Amino acid sequence: MERAAQLKKRIEQTFFALGFNEEMVGGKRCLVYGSTYCMLTYIDHFRAFVIEWAGSRGEAEKNMFEDGDLFFLEDPDETILRAVQKEILAERK
């Protein structure tokens, strides 16, 4: 799990470098850019991260997130970070 924790920090740094801020919404920690709200979640069963996306604060408050792609720990960090950046740039509004 140590690698997952380190990778999570690197993924979050990617969000911040792309202009996202941290905000509590409905008691959950979200990463926010304009009207885009997301959460980064680790799924033990799959040994993967997923970015969950909501298109507004209202959707985020109602926990109406849609799942993005899975980013598996078996892949190299740089491959994951490039894929994460690509997804972020496609989803942020």
Beta strands, then each sheet from edge to edge (+ up, - down):
strand 1: 21-25
strand 2: 28-33
strand 3: 36-43
strand 4: 48-54
strand 5: 66-72
sheet 1: 1+ 2- 3+ 4- 5+
end
